[in-house]
Amino acid sequence: MVLSRIFRQVNPRKFDYQPRYFDKEKAEIEERFKMVHTRSQDTTPMTKERLAKLSKEFEAIRQESYIYRRKQASQSRFRFVIILFLLAYLCYWILTRF
């Protein structure tokens, strides 16, 4: 009897517990979606004009941002090349001195 207890594998307990989960972020997103959806159905000519104006403004901002990023990338590449040349010259100078 004692030997059978030693070699017996213990089975895990089973519970029928089903946790309830409330996702606060998901509820907020659904609420905002409903609010936006009801607003989009009330589009009047005035709101469509405002949306067109905002769209043009955002497009202008996006274009300015694109130009700025291109300029920054160009400056960054230029700085990298200058630093690379300076390091190469420094290595050359050190190797020729010693």
DRENTORTOR-742906 format. One record per residue: residue in three letters; x, y, z of N, C-alpha, C in turn. Coordinates in Angstrom, 1 decimal. Example, Ala and Ser with C-alpha at 12.3 -4.5 7.8 and 13.67 -1.06 7.14 Angstrom:
(ALA, (13.2, -5.7, 7.8), (12.3, -4.5, 7.8), (13.2, -3.3, 7.8))
(SER, (12.8, -2.2, 7.1), (13.7, -1.1, 7.1), (12.9, 0.0, 7.9))
This chain:
(MET, (0.8, -1.2, 0.0), (0.0, 0.0, 0.0), (0.9, 1.3, 0.0))
(VAL, (1.9, 1.3, 0.8), (2.8, 2.4, 0.9), (3.6, 2.6, -0.4))
(LEU, (3.9, 1.5, -1.1), (4.7, 1.6, -2.3), (3.8, 2.2, -3.5))
(SER, (2.5, 1.8, -3.5), (1.7, 2.4, -4.5), (1.5, 3.9, -4.3))
(ARG, (1.6, 4.4, -3.1), (1.5, 5.8, -2.9), (2.7, 6.6, -3.3))
(ILE, (3.9, 5.9, -3.2), (5.2, 6.5, -3.5), (5.3, 6.7, -5.0))
(PHE, (4.9, 5.8, -5.8), (5.0, 5.8, -7.3), (3.8, 6.4, -8.0))
(ARG, (2.8, 6.9, -7.3), (1.6, 7.4, -7.9), (1.9, 8.9, -8.3))
(GLN, (1.4, 9.2, -9.5), (1.6, 10.6, -10.0), (0.4, 11.4, -9.4))
(VAL, (0.7, 12.6, -9.0), (-0.3, 13.5, -8.5), (-0.9, 14.2, -9.7))
(ASN, (-2.2, 14.2, -9.8), (-2.9, 14.9, -10.8), (-3.3, 16.3, -10.3))
(PRO, (-3.2, 17.3, -11.2), (-3.5, 18.6, -10.7), (-5.0, 18.8, -10.5))
(ARG, (-5.4, 19.6, -9.6), (-6.8, 19.9, -9.3), (-7.4, 20.6, -10.4))
(LYS, (-8.7, 20.4, -10.7), (-9.4, 21.1, -11.7), (-10.5, 21.9, -11.1))
(PHE, (-10.5, 23.2, -11.5), (-11.5, 24.1, -11.0), (-12.4, 24.5, -12.2))
(ASP, (-13.6, 24.9, -11.9), (-14.5, 25.4, -12.9), (-14.6, 26.9, -12.9))
(TYR, (-13.6, 27.6, -12.4), (-13.6, 29.0, -12.2), (-13.4, 29.7, -13.6))
(GLN, (-14.2, 30.6, -14.0), (-14.0, 31.3, -15.2), (-13.9, 32.8, -14.8))
(PRO, (-12.7, 33.4, -14.9), (-12.6, 34.8, -14.5), (-13.3, 35.7, -15.4))
(ARG, (-13.7, 36.8, -14.8), (-14.4, 37.9, -15.5), (-13.3, 39.0, -15.8))
(TYR, (-13.2, 39.4, -17.0), (-12.2, 40.4, -17.3), (-12.8, 41.6, -18.0))
(PHE, (-12.5, 42.8, -17.5), (-12.9, 44.0, -18.0), (-11.8, 44.8, -18.5))
(ASP, (-11.8, 45.0, -19.8), (-10.7, 45.8, -20.4), (-11.1, 47.2, -20.5))
(LYS, (-10.6, 48.1, -19.7), (-11.0, 49.5, -19.6), (-10.6, 50.2, -20.9))
(GLU, (-9.4, 49.9, -21.4), (-9.0, 50.6, -22.7), (-9.9, 50.2, -23.8))
(LYS, (-10.3, 49.0, -23.9), (-11.2, 48.5, -25.0), (-12.5, 49.2, -24.9))
(ALA, (-13.0, 49.3, -23.7), (-14.3, 50.0, -23.5), (-14.2, 51.5, -23.9))
(GLU, (-13.1, 52.1, -23.5), (-12.9, 53.5, -23.9), (-12.9, 53.7, -25.4))
(ILE, (-12.1, 52.8, -26.1), (-12.0, 52.8, -27.5), (-13.4, 52.6, -28.2))
(GLU, (-14.1, 51.7, -27.7), (-15.5, 51.4, -28.3), (-16.4, 52.7, -28.1))
(GLU, (-16.3, 53.3, -26.9), (-17.1, 54.5, -26.6), (-16.7, 55.6, -27.6))
(ARG, (-15.4, 55.8, -27.8), (-14.9, 56.9, -28.7), (-15.3, 56.6, -30.1))
(PHE, (-15.3, 55.3, -30.5), (-15.7, 54.9, -31.8), (-17.2, 55.2, -32.1))
(LYS, (-18.0, 54.9, -31.1), (-19.4, 55.2, -31.2), (-19.6, 56.7, -31.4))
(MET, (-18.9, 57.5, -30.6), (-19.1, 58.9, -30.6), (-18.7, 59.5, -32.0))
(VAL, (-17.5, 59.0, -32.5), (-17.1, 59.4, -33.8), (-18.0, 59.0, -34.9))
(HIS, (-18.5, 57.8, -34.8), (-19.5, 57.2, -35.8), (-20.7, 58.1, -35.8))
(THR, (-21.3, 58.5, -34.7), (-22.5, 59.3, -34.7), (-22.2, 60.7, -35.2))
(ARG, (-21.0, 61.2, -35.0), (-20.6, 62.5, -35.5), (-20.5, 62.4, -37.0))
(SER, (-19.9, 61.4, -37.5), (-19.7, 61.3, -39.0), (-21.0, 61.2, -39.7))
(GLN, (-22.1, 60.7, -39.1), (-23.4, 60.6, -39.8), (-24.1, 62.0, -39.8))
(ASP, (-23.6, 62.9, -39.0), (-24.2, 64.2, -38.9), (-23.5, 65.2, -39.8))
(THR, (-22.8, 64.7, -40.8), (-22.0, 65.7, -41.6), (-22.9, 66.6, -42.4))
(THR, (-22.7, 67.9, -42.2), (-23.4, 68.9, -42.9), (-22.4, 69.5, -43.9))
(PRO, (-22.9, 70.4, -44.8), (-21.9, 71.0, -45.7), (-20.9, 71.8, -45.0))
(MET, (-21.2, 72.4, -43.9), (-20.3, 73.2, -43.1), (-19.1, 72.3, -42.6))
(THR, (-19.5, 71.2, -42.1), (-18.5, 70.3, -41.5), (-17.6, 69.7, -42.7))
(LYS, (-18.2, 69.5, -43.8), (-17.4, 69.0, -44.9), (-16.4, 70.0, -45.4))
(GLU, (-16.8, 71.3, -45.4), (-15.9, 72.4, -45.7), (-14.8, 72.4, -44.7))
(ARG, (-15.1, 72.3, -43.4), (-14.1, 72.4, -42.4), (-13.1, 71.2, -42.5))
(LEU, (-13.7, 70.0, -42.9), (-12.8, 68.8, -43.1), (-11.9, 69.0, -44.2))
(ALA, (-12.4, 69.6, -45.3), (-11.5, 69.9, -46.5), (-10.4, 70.9, -46.1))
(LYS, (-10.8, 71.9, -45.4), (-9.8, 72.9, -44.9), (-8.7, 72.2, -44.1))
(LEU, (-9.2, 71.5, -43.1), (-8.2, 70.8, -42.2), (-7.3, 69.8, -43.0))
(SER, (-7.9, 69.1, -43.9), (-7.2, 68.2, -44.8), (-6.0, 68.9, -45.5))
(LYS, (-6.3, 70.1, -46.0), (-5.3, 70.9, -46.7), (-4.2, 71.4, -45.8))
(GLU, (-4.7, 71.8, -44.6), (-3.7, 72.2, -43.6), (-2.8, 71.1, -43.1))
(PHE, (-3.3, 69.9, -42.9), (-2.5, 68.7, -42.5), (-1.6, 68.3, -43.7))
(GLU, (-2.0, 68.4, -44.9), (-1.2, 68.1, -46.0), (0.0, 69.1, -46.1))
(ALA, (-0.2, 70.4, -45.8), (0.9, 71.4, -45.8), (1.8, 71.1, -44.7))
(ILE, (1.3, 70.7, -43.5), (2.2, 70.4, -42.4), (3.0, 69.2, -42.7))
(ARG, (2.4, 68.2, -43.3), (3.1, 66.9, -43.7), (4.2, 67.2, -44.7))
(GLN, (3.9, 68.1, -45.6), (4.9, 68.4, -46.7), (6.1, 69.2, -46.0))
(GLU, (5.8, 70.1, -45.1), (6.9, 70.8, -44.4), (7.7, 69.8, -43.6))
(SER, (7.0, 68.9, -42.9), (7.7, 67.9, -42.1), (8.6, 67.1, -43.0))
(TYR, (8.2, 66.7, -44.1), (9.0, 65.9, -45.1), (10.2, 66.6, -45.5))
(ILE, (10.0, 67.9, -45.8), (11.2, 68.7, -46.2), (12.2, 68.8, -45.1))
(TYR, (11.7, 69.1, -43.9), (12.6, 69.2, -42.7), (13.3, 67.9, -42.5))
(ARG, (12.7, 66.8, -42.6), (13.3, 65.5, -42.3), (14.4, 65.2, -43.4))
(ARG, (14.1, 65.6, -44.6), (15.1, 65.4, -45.7), (16.3, 66.3, -45.4))
(LYS, (16.1, 67.5, -45.0), (17.2, 68.4, -44.7), (18.0, 67.9, -43.5))
(GLN, (17.4, 67.4, -42.5), (18.1, 66.9, -41.4), (18.9, 65.6, -41.7))
(ALA, (18.4, 64.8, -42.6), (19.1, 63.6, -43.0), (20.3, 64.0, -43.8))
(SER, (20.2, 65.0, -44.7), (21.3, 65.4, -45.5), (22.4, 66.0, -44.6))
(GLN, (22.0, 66.8, -43.6), (23.0, 67.4, -42.7), (23.7, 66.2, -41.9))
(SER, (22.9, 65.3, -41.5), (23.5, 64.1, -40.7), (24.5, 63.4, -41.5))
(ARG, (24.2, 63.1, -42.8), (25.1, 62.4, -43.7), (26.4, 63.2, -43.8))
(PHE, (26.3, 64.5, -44.0), (27.4, 65.4, -44.2), (28.3, 65.4, -42.9))
(ARG, (27.7, 65.5, -41.7), (28.4, 65.4, -40.5), (29.2, 64.1, -40.4))
(PHE, (28.5, 63.0, -40.8), (29.1, 61.7, -40.7), (30.4, 61.6, -41.6))
(VAL, (30.3, 62.1, -42.8), (31.4, 62.1, -43.8), (32.5, 62.9, -43.2))
(ILE, (32.3, 64.1, -42.7), (33.3, 64.9, -42.1), (34.0, 64.2, -40.9))
(ILE, (33.3, 63.6, -40.0), (33.8, 62.9, -38.9), (34.7, 61.7, -39.4))
(LEU, (34.2, 61.0, -40.4), (34.9, 59.9, -40.9), (36.2, 60.3, -41.5))
(PHE, (36.3, 61.4, -42.3), (37.5, 61.9, -42.8), (38.5, 62.4, -41.7))
(LEU, (37.9, 63.0, -40.7), (38.8, 63.4, -39.6), (39.4, 62.2, -38.9))
(LEU, (38.6, 61.2, -38.6), (39.2, 60.0, -38.0), (40.2, 59.3, -38.9))
(ALA, (39.9, 59.3, -40.2), (40.9, 58.7, -41.1), (42.2, 59.5, -41.1))
(TYR, (42.1, 60.8, -41.1), (43.3, 61.6, -41.1), (44.0, 61.4, -39.7))
(LEU, (43.3, 61.4, -38.6), (43.9, 61.1, -37.3), (44.7, 59.8, -37.3))
(CYS, (44.1, 58.8, -37.8), (44.7, 57.5, -37.8), (46.0, 57.5, -38.7))
(TYR, (45.9, 58.2, -39.8), (47.0, 58.3, -40.7), (48.1, 59.1, -40.0))
(TRP, (47.8, 60.1, -39.3), (48.8, 61.0, -38.6), (49.5, 60.2, -37.5))
(ILE, (48.7, 59.4, -36.8), (49.2, 58.6, -35.7), (50.1, 57.5, -36.2))
(LEU, (49.7, 56.8, -37.3), (50.5, 55.8, -37.9), (51.8, 56.3, -38.5))
(THR, (51.8, 57.5, -39.1), (53.1, 58.0, -39.6), (54.0, 58.6, -38.6))
(ARG, (53.5, 59.0, -37.4), (54.3, 59.5, -36.4), (55.0, 58.4, -35.6))
(PHE, (54.4, 57.3, -35.4), (54.9, 56.3, -34.5), (55.3, 55.1, -35.3))
